[in-house]
């Protein structure tokens, strides 16, 4: 007889084929019934899907329930948190995953009581290999999930110790038959004997068999399902029919039991589609949303939060609350269905609105801090405030946008100014202006909007004011030149006879980048090939021209491809409908850069296809080398048997996920792709194929080549309908920014790769206090001049507040949440070697965990790990 711990829960997708608003309507009734049932039955408990957002949304419409929830949480009848939203675990970066936990836990403690400190992700489509490390940052030692396991290939048990890249481990419990293994709905209650025989006991025995377990965990619940009424009585009836002993349990109680057992160990990602689908190609569905997600992550961590620290140092008032709201909007973009893209277009409209709102908050906070600082410094319209938002020294080029009455300007010679873009705005007559004498009408002069590249040297976390003058001659501009190559002393890129060649000191990478196209017979869950179609290379068939100025060179290639319009045109023997797909490829490099920056703009005019960029390396290796959340890992293609569907419910294709960087390397050579929201790669021979986009017109489709059987998304279930998703075709302009980094003269270390990541993703942030155009920054028009308090800190025209050694990547830098007037610094060790940061002790930093709680002070950062530190501002 096996003892089964029966946990009653609800799984709560915030949106899917229904919207968040639909889910809130459902919660109004369902969550109220949960509270009533728990208060009437103190022996019962219920798990509210491990995410705080749904609790907050319920309390918004039921504020009187807050105290009831608090009491039930404290009595350990109601389990909430720790996540703010049930996150995807493959696409968000490490900081997003960690901050989701931090904000979820702190919110729970502030409003409702102690959350469930378990890594609970019951329905997420697979898990990155470093998630245990992220969980450990907030003191979580347990992980519960459904998808991604294979007991033959990973461990022989549903319970195991899951180790991160650097060795940190959590205790893992898997629901191989789903979070609905013990689901007791009304029909099951009415046919309890059949339910126990055909479902419950079989689930218990499967979990007991895989690991020889005498105690097992049985989750009971499904999407938006209510609490089981009078659970103790129901289980008493269940035990009359079961071969086993079924008792009321909780997730924390069961995980505590696991900790005393000797469990098998596993290290690696959880993405096998063995007992359930993981949708291994969902990383390229609705690619615009994934690029927007990446942009928002960068906006918050690389721009907004460091600017908030500068504001704190400068005595400019701003609260954490607005940025926490910004984070929460981002978290609402990151649940597995939402960020994966397996939603209806009705939901996609809500997603786009959230992206808009989050972007506006981020830009607004940035606007506020920059203008207030410029006002405090009493800058004029020929001053440019330029920031270094990294806490390390910067020596290189930053790009600023300025408004000037003339295009003939000059900066100090050491800044090596180059105008890279110029737009003339004509004068406007008879324009109203508010003056001390009232409204007057004046002629508004014309001006130029200039984008200028400047060479600057700056200390960490600060700014400098650069002054420019009107001049009798213009600063250098990018000028048309003959030729089809760009480069510097580190690297050269040559376009010749329709191919690109990347040349370094000791190696030429031939035919380095090209684009491949293929029909997509899949849906918003998965790419799948179309029967009778194959992937084809698209020619670089356009016209190329070069521009150059001192310190900057660029190439632009413009052309068009002709592609079949839809799936029928891909395989039709009759005359097919063909559409032009215009493209523009822009490539640039500055004098000291080691990364070539590229932007590919594709005007997509066709349907249901996949576009991939091939990075050809000429490097022979079995392994791809990918940066993921908080580290690097190597992936090797696994053989796929012809009868793969005997073991798997979808084809276990060798398509993997990366965070920002992926490449191939050997002892002395490496070629890497740096992405901005591109997430999927496949190694084929000596090349990597990076998916740019995979478009589709259906939420779910049955009988795909790579996913036989039922449609995902319930679209072929009883009572459901097929749901078209024309927005997922992503027609119109699509912009893909990426970098190319090659090295061939020294070992390719993860330390050197980490430094290139820091440099390439470092943003250009600047500000000019001018009145020619008050909508360059949207809030300028409403940020009036104010009188500043006389006792504010004195500010110089060049200022630095934090200047650290550039040993590790800065993952986050922001005002502390729980300790007043302190800053949080989080460093990421992306290498396989322990790193010492004890010099930070002398800088006044103390080591804390992600929740800002003091922990052991050894100042050592383990391999592929994070360290969080705190110090007074």
Secondary structure, 3 states (H helix, E strand, C coil): CCEEEEEEECECCCCCCCCHHHHHHHHHHHHHHHHHHHHHCCCCCEECCCECHHHHHHHHHCHHHHHHHHHHHHCCCEECCCECCCECECCCCHHHHHHHHHHHHHHHHHHCCCCCCCEEECCCCCECCCHHHHHHCCCCCEEEECCECCCCCCCCCCEEEEECCCCCEEEEEECCCCCCCCCCCHHHHHCHHHHHHHHHHHHHHHHHHCCCCCEEEEEECCECCCCCCCHHHHHHHHHHHCCCEEEECCHHHHHHHHCCCCCEEEECCECECCCCCCCCCHHHECHHHHHHHHHHHHHHHHHHHHHHHHHHHHCCCCCHHHHHHHHHHHHCCCEHHHHHCCCCHHHHHHHHHHHHHHHHHHHHHHHHHHHHHHHHCCCCCCEEEEEECCCECEEEEEEEEEEECCCCEECCHHHCCEEEEEEEECCEEEEEEEECCEEEEEEECCEEEEEEEEEEEECCCEEEEEECEECCCCCEECEEECCCEEECCCCEEEEECCEEEEECCCCEECCCEEEEEEECCCCCCCCCCCCCCCCEEECCCCEEEEEEECCEEEEEEEEEEEEECCHHHHHCCCCCCEEEEEEEEEEEEECCCCEEEEEEEEEECCCCEEEEEEEECCCCCCEEEEEECCEEEEEECCCCCCCHHHCCCCCCCCEEECCCEEEEECCCCEEEEECCCCCEEEEECCEEEEEEEECCCECCCCCCCCCCCCCHHHCCCCCCCCCECHHHHCCEEEEEEEEEEEECCCCCCHHHHHHHHHHHCCCCEEECCCCCCCCCCCCHHHCCCCCCCCCCCCCCCEEECCCECCCCEEEEEEECCCCCCEEEEEEEECCCCCEECCHHHHCCCEEECCCCCECCCCCEECCCEEEEEEEEC
